[in-house]
Amino acid sequence: MKIIILGAGQVGASVAENLVSEANDITLVDTNPEHLEILRDRLELRTVLGNGASPQVLRDAGADDADLLIAVTQSDQTNLCACRVAKTVFNLPTRIARLRSTDFVEHPELLNSDNFAVDFSICPEQIVTDYIKRLIAFPEALQVLEFADGVLSLICVTAFEGGPLVGHPLKALRYHMPNIEVRIAAIYRHGEPLIPEGDTTILPGDEVFCLAATVHIRQVMREMRRSDRVTRRVMIAGGGNIGLRLARSIEGDYNVKVLEVDKHRAEAIATQLRRALVLRGDTTDEKLLENEGIDEVDLFLALTNDDEDNIMSTSLAKRMGARRTLALINRRSYADLVQGGPIDIAISPAQTSIGSLLAHVRRGDVVAVHSLRRGAAEALEIIAHGKEKDSNVVGRTIENIALPKGATIGAIVREERRPDGKVMRRGVVIPHHDTVIEGGDHVIVFCTHKKLVRQVEKLFQVGFTFL
C-alpha cells in the first residue's frame, strides 16, 4: 500500500514505524528537516520537506497514485486542508485526519465529502484520556483494552506472590473459576514471550495477558494478584490537553487535584472544572506535594509534555507515599527503563492512540488494533468473512488454522441473530482446539511480535469467489 503521512511528530513517527515494518511504501512529509533526517536514517521511507496542505508538496509526495493519506500534524487546519486538497486535486481514495479540537466532533457534517472530505478522524488526546480512565477503574492492571464494543476485555497484570493461581499450572484455572471462560493469551517473563500451555506455571513477576468477558474481568484479576483498594484520591501533574480532559471526566467520581506550573494555564483550566482543585506549582516541588497530602494519594498521574519532569515527579511522589503512579513517557526507551520501579505504569501516548488509526489501514476487515507492551506486540479484532471454500479460517477448527508461530486466537465474539436478521446478543467464546470459526465471528488474535500482523491479515483475507 502506498501511504503518505503528514507530520513527523510523535504520532506520525509511531505510525510510520508501524507501517514501514509491514512492507508498505511510506512517504513522510514535514516542515522540520531535522525530524525528517532522523526518521529517514532510522526507517526505510521517503521524506518530503514542506507543508502537507500544499498541492505541490502532496504531488511531490506521490499523491497522484497514493492509496492513503494520514494527516497527523499538530495543526487541525493543516490536516483538514490537506484532506480537502487530496480529495479535490488528486482524488486520493482514503483520507485520515488528526483533530485535536472537539468542535469537529460536535459538527461531524463538516468532515463529509462535500466539505473537508475526511473519511476518518482521530483525537489522540481523547484516546489516551479514555485509556487512563480504564486504568483508574482497574488499579491492579498495567493495561485494560476492550474489544467488540466492550463485550470482551484484555487485561495485563503483574503476577504477585500469593495470588491464587500464581505457582500453579494454567490448567488449574478451570478449577479456580469453573463458571467463567477465560484465556491466558500470553505471558512475558523477563521481557520474553511465552506461549501459554496447560502445563505452563505462572511465576511472581510475570506479565500476564488475560482475555475474558468484561463482566468477569475483576474476578479474573483476583486470581493473579491481591486486590488493590478502591481509588478515591487522584492527583494530576500537568494541566495540558490530556490533564484537563481527564480531570473533567473523572472529577464527579474522585477527589481530584491538578498541579499546573503556568499561572495563566492554571487560571484557564480552573474555570473549566467544577469540583477538581487546581493548584499552581512545580510538580517536582517536594514541599508542595507534602502540603497537598501526597502520602494519602491513591494515584499520582504525571501528564505533562516533558518526559524528564514526568519521571522525576512520579519518582518523588512514590518516594513520598503515593500508593500508585503513572507517567506519560514519549520516548519508548525511557518507558521500558522506568516501568516497574517508582513508576508503576509508563504510557506511550503515541502507541496508545494509534490503534484506532491502524485499524483503518489493516487489511482483512480488521476492526480494532491494540498496541501491547509499548508497541512490541499487538492484539487484533478481525471479522471472519466468507465460507469454507473461499476462506482460510471459516469452517475450520482452531487446530487446523495455519497461524504463524507466536500468534494465537484468544477469544471469539459471536452474534446470535433472530430469523429477521437482528442481533439478539453477542456472546464470548473462549476457543479450544476443536472450536470451529463461523462466518461473521469477531476473532481476537494475539501477536507476540508486530511482525506477525501481516501474516495474520493475509490469513483472514477471503478469495475472489467471495468478493
ChimeraX attribute file (.defattr): number of C-alpha atoms within 10 A of each C-alpha:
attribute: neighborCount
match mode: 1-to-1
recipient: residues
	/A:1	13
	/A:2	15
	/A:3	24
	/A:4	27
	/A:5	24
	/A:6	32
	/A:7	27
	/A:8	26
	/A:9	17
	/A:10	17
	/A:11	22
	/A:12	23
	/A:13	21
	/A:14	18
	/A:15	22
	/A:16	24
	/A:17	18
	/A:18	17
	/A:19	18
	/A:20	17
	/A:21	14
	/A:22	16
	/A:23	13
	/A:24	15
	/A:25	16
	/A:26	24
	/A:27	24
	/A:28	24
	/A:29	28
	/A:30	22
	/A:31	16
	/A:32	15
	/A:33	14
	/A:34	11
	/A:35	16
	/A:36	23
	/A:37	11
	/A:38	11
	/A:39	18
	/A:40	15
	/A:41	9
	/A:42	10
	/A:43	14
	/A:44	17
	/A:45	17
	/A:46	15
	/A:47	23
	/A:48	21
	/A:49	15
	/A:50	18
	/A:51	19
	/A:52	29
	/A:53	20
	/A:54	15
	/A:55	17
	/A:56	13
	/A:57	17
	/A:58	25
	/A:59	16
	/A:60	16
	/A:61	25
	/A:62	18
	/A:63	25
	/A:64	14
	/A:65	14
	/A:66	23
	/A:67	17
	/A:68	21
	/A:69	26
	/A:70	26
	/A:71	29
	/A:72	29
	/A:73	25
	/A:74	18
	/A:75	14
	/A:76	17
	/A:77	12
	/A:78	22
	/A:79	27
	/A:80	26
	/A:81	20
	/A:82	28
	/A:83	28
	/A:84	23
	/A:85	19
	/A:86	29
	/A:87	20
	/A:88	14
	/A:89	13
	/A:90	17
	/A:91	16
	/A:92	19
	/A:93	14
	/A:94	20
	/A:95	24
	/A:96	24
	/A:97	28
	/A:98	26
	/A:99	24
	/A:100	19
	/A:101	13
	/A:102	10
	/A:103	10
	/A:104	14
	/A:105	15
	/A:106	9
	/A:107	9
	/A:108	11
	/A:109	13
	/A:110	16
	/A:111	20
	/A:112	12
	/A:113	14
	/A:114	10
	/A:115	13
	/A:116	22
	/A:117	24
	/A:118	27
	/A:119	15
	/A:120	16
	/A:121	23
	/A:122	18
	/A:123	19
	/A:124	24
	/A:125	22
	/A:126	17
	/A:127	19
	/A:128	22
	/A:129	20
	/A:130	16
	/A:131	20
	/A:132	20
	/A:133	15
	/A:134	15
	/A:135	18
	/A:136	21
	/A:137	12
	/A:138	20
	/A:139	19
	/A:140	24
	/A:141	22
	/A:142	21
	/A:143	20
	/A:144	22
	/A:145	20
	/A:146	19
	/A:147	23
	/A:148	19
	/A:149	8
	/A:150	11
	/A:151	15
	/A:152	24
	/A:153	20
	/A:154	24
	/A:155	25
	/A:156	25
	/A:157	21
	/A:158	21
	/A:159	24
	/A:160	20
	/A:161	15
	/A:162	13
	/A:163	19
	/A:164	17
	/A:165	23
	/A:166	20
	/A:167	17
	/A:168	15
	/A:169	16
	/A:170	18
	/A:171	14
	/A:172	15
	/A:173	20
	/A:174	12
	/A:175	8
	/A:176	13
	/A:177	13
	/A:178	10
	/A:179	8
	/A:180	16
	/A:181	18
	/A:182	23
	/A:183	22
	/A:184	20
	/A:185	27
	/A:186	24
	/A:187	25
	/A:188	19
	/A:189	15
	/A:190	9
	/A:191	11
	/A:192	10
	/A:193	17
	/A:194	15
	/A:195	15
	/A:196	19
	/A:197	13
	/A:198	11
	/A:199	11
	/A:200	15
	/A:201	18
	/A:202	23
	/A:203	21
	/A:204	17
	/A:205	16
	/A:206	22
	/A:207	24
	/A:208	25
	/A:209	22
	/A:210	22
	/A:211	27
	/A:212	25
	/A:213	23
	/A:214	18
	/A:215	12
	/A:216	15
	/A:217	20
	/A:218	15
	/A:219	13
	/A:220	24
	/A:221	22
	/A:222	16
	/A:223	19
	/A:224	28
	/A:225	21
	/A:226	15
	/A:227	15
	/A:228	12
	/A:229	10
	/A:230	12
	/A:231	18
	/A:232	14
	/A:233	18
	/A:234	26
	/A:235	27
	/A:236	24
	/A:237	27
	/A:238	28
	/A:239	27
	/A:240	17
	/A:241	17
	/A:242	23
	/A:243	22
	/A:244	19
	/A:245	19
	/A:246	23
	/A:247	28
	/A:248	17
	/A:249	14
	/A:250	16
	/A:251	17
	/A:252	12
	/A:253	11
	/A:254	17
	/A:255	18
	/A:256	22
	/A:257	21
	/A:258	24
	/A:259	22
	/A:260	24
	/A:261	15
	/A:262	14
	/A:263	11
	/A:264	11
	/A:265	14
	/A:266	20
	/A:267	14
	/A:268	13
	/A:269	21
	/A:270	18
	/A:271	9
	/A:272	13
	/A:273	16
	/A:274	11
	/A:275	17
	/A:276	21
	/A:277	15
	/A:278	21
	/A:279	20
	/A:280	18
	/A:281	18
	/A:282	18
	/A:283	25
	/A:284	18
	/A:285	12
	/A:286	14
	/A:287	9
	/A:288	16
	/A:289	21
	/A:290	14
	/A:291	9
	/A:292	13
	/A:293	14
	/A:294	24
	/A:295	16
	/A:296	15
	/A:297	23
	/A:298	21
	/A:299	23
	/A:300	24
	/A:301	24
	/A:302	30
	/A:303	25
	/A:304	22
	/A:305	15
	/A:306	13
	/A:307	18
	/A:308	11
	/A:309	21
	/A:310	25
	/A:311	24
	/A:312	16
	/A:313	25
	/A:314	25
	/A:315	21
	/A:316	20
	/A:317	30
	/A:318	21
	/A:319	13
	/A:320	16
	/A:321	15
	/A:322	24
	/A:323	19
	/A:324	21
	/A:325	25
	/A:326	26
	/A:327	29
	/A:328	23
	/A:329	28
	/A:330	19
	/A:331	14
	/A:332	16
	/A:333	10
	/A:334	15
	/A:335	22
	/A:336	15
	/A:337	11
	/A:338	17
	/A:339	19
	/A:340	13
	/A:341	11
	/A:342	19
	/A:343	26
	/A:344	19
	/A:345	22
	/A:346	26
	/A:347	25
	/A:348	21
	/A:349	26
	/A:350	27
	/A:351	24
	/A:352	22
	/A:353	24
	/A:354	23
	/A:355	24
	/A:356	20
	/A:357	21
	/A:358	19
	/A:359	18
	/A:360	18
	/A:361	19
	/A:362	19
	/A:363	17
	/A:364	18
	/A:365	18
	/A:366	21
	/A:367	20
	/A:368	22
	/A:369	23
	/A:370	25
	/A:371	22
	/A:372	22
	/A:373	23
	/A:374	19
	/A:375	19
	/A:376	13
	/A:377	20
	/A:378	22
	/A:379	27
	/A:380	25
	/A:381	24
	/A:382	26
	/A:383	22
	/A:384	23
	/A:385	24
	/A:386	22
	/A:387	19
	/A:388	15
	/A:389	13
	/A:390	16
	/A:391	21
	/A:392	21
	/A:393	26
	/A:394	23
	/A:395	18
	/A:396	17
	/A:397	16
	/A:398	19
	/A:399	12
	/A:400	14
	/A:401	17
	/A:402	12
	/A:403	17
	/A:404	13
	/A:405	10
	/A:406	17
	/A:407	24
	/A:408	20
	/A:409	20
	/A:410	23
	/A:411	28
	/A:412	25
	/A:413	22
	/A:414	19
	/A:415	16
	/A:416	13
	/A:417	12
	/A:418	10
	/A:419	7
	/A:420	6
	/A:421	8
	/A:422	10
	/A:423	11
	/A:424	10
	/A:425	10
	/A:426	16
	/A:427	14
	/A:428	20
	/A:429	20
	/A:430	19
	/A:431	19
	/A:432	14
	/A:433	10
	/A:434	11
	/A:435	16
	/A:436	17
	/A:437	22
	/A:438	21
	/A:439	17
	/A:440	16
	/A:441	19
	/A:442	26
	/A:443	25
	/A:444	27
	/A:445	22
	/A:446	26
	/A:447	25
	/A:448	26
	/A:449	17
	/A:450	20
	/A:451	17
	/A:452	19
	/A:453	24
	/A:454	15
	/A:455	13
	/A:456	22
	/A:457	16
	/A:458	12
	/A:459	17
	/A:460	22
	/A:461	19
	/A:462	21
	/A:463	14
	/A:464	8
	/A:465	10
	/A:466	11
	/A:467	7
